[in-house]
Amino acid sequence: MLRVNNSGNLTVYVAKKDLEEEVVKQTPGESGTVLTLANGWELEFSNLPDKGSLPLTVEAKRLS
């Protein structure tokens, strides 16, 4: 799930891992946008929604 926290920062919640982290970097990837989380994980989103439509559940591929 993607959402914007009270500070205005983009956060990612991974339900299966019960993990919620802030996004520290956003870069273009081979088949979408790669978000780097504060814990070092890199997730690739094929269709990253704009902040106005959040919170939203989307699928992502974990790169590292």
C-alpha positions as CSV (number, residue, x, y, z in Angstrom):
1,M,0.0,0.0,0.0
2,L,1.2,3.5,-0.9
3,R,0.2,6.5,1.2
4,V,1.4,9.9,2.2
5,N,2.2,10.3,6.0
6,N,1.4,13.3,8.2
7,S,4.8,14.8,7.2
8,G,3.9,14.7,3.6
9,N,6.4,11.9,2.8
10,L,5.5,8.9,0.6
11,T,5.4,5.6,2.6
12,V,5.1,2.0,1.6
13,Y,3.3,-0.7,3.7
14,V,4.1,-4.3,3.0
15,A,1.3,-6.4,4.6
16,K,3.0,-9.8,4.4
17,K,6.1,-8.5,6.2
18,D,4.1,-6.0,8.5
19,L,6.6,-3.4,7.3
20,E,6.0,0.3,6.9
21,E,8.9,2.5,5.6
22,E,9.4,5.9,4.1
23,V,10.5,6.3,0.5
24,V,14.0,7.9,0.4
25,K,14.6,7.8,-3.3
26,Q,12.6,7.5,-6.5
27,T,14.3,6.6,-9.8
28,P,13.2,5.3,-13.2
29,G,13.6,1.6,-13.8
30,E,13.5,-0.8,-16.7
31,S,9.7,-1.4,-16.5
32,G,8.5,1.3,-14.2
33,T,9.6,3.4,-11.2
34,V,11.9,2.1,-8.5
35,L,11.3,3.3,-5.0
36,T,14.1,2.9,-2.4
37,L,12.9,2.5,1.2
38,A,14.6,3.7,4.3
39,N,15.5,0.1,5.2
40,G,17.3,-0.3,1.9
41,W,14.7,-2.3,0.0
42,E,14.1,-1.4,-3.7
43,L,10.6,-1.9,-5.1
44,E,9.7,-1.5,-8.7
45,F,6.2,-0.3,-9.6
46,S,4.9,-0.6,-13.1
47,N,2.2,2.0,-12.6
48,L,3.0,4.5,-9.9
49,P,-0.1,6.5,-9.1
50,D,0.0,10.3,-8.3
51,K,0.0,11.4,-4.7
52,G,-3.6,12.8,-5.1
53,S,-5.1,9.3,-5.4
54,L,-3.4,7.8,-2.3
55,P,-3.8,5.7,-0.2
56,L,-3.9,2.9,-2.8
57,T,-3.0,-0.8,-2.8
58,V,-0.7,-1.6,-5.8
59,E,1.6,-4.5,-6.8
60,A,5.3,-4.1,-6.8
61,K,8.4,-6.3,-7.5
62,R,11.1,-6.4,-4.9
63,L,14.5,-5.9,-6.5
64,S,16.7,-6.0,-3.4
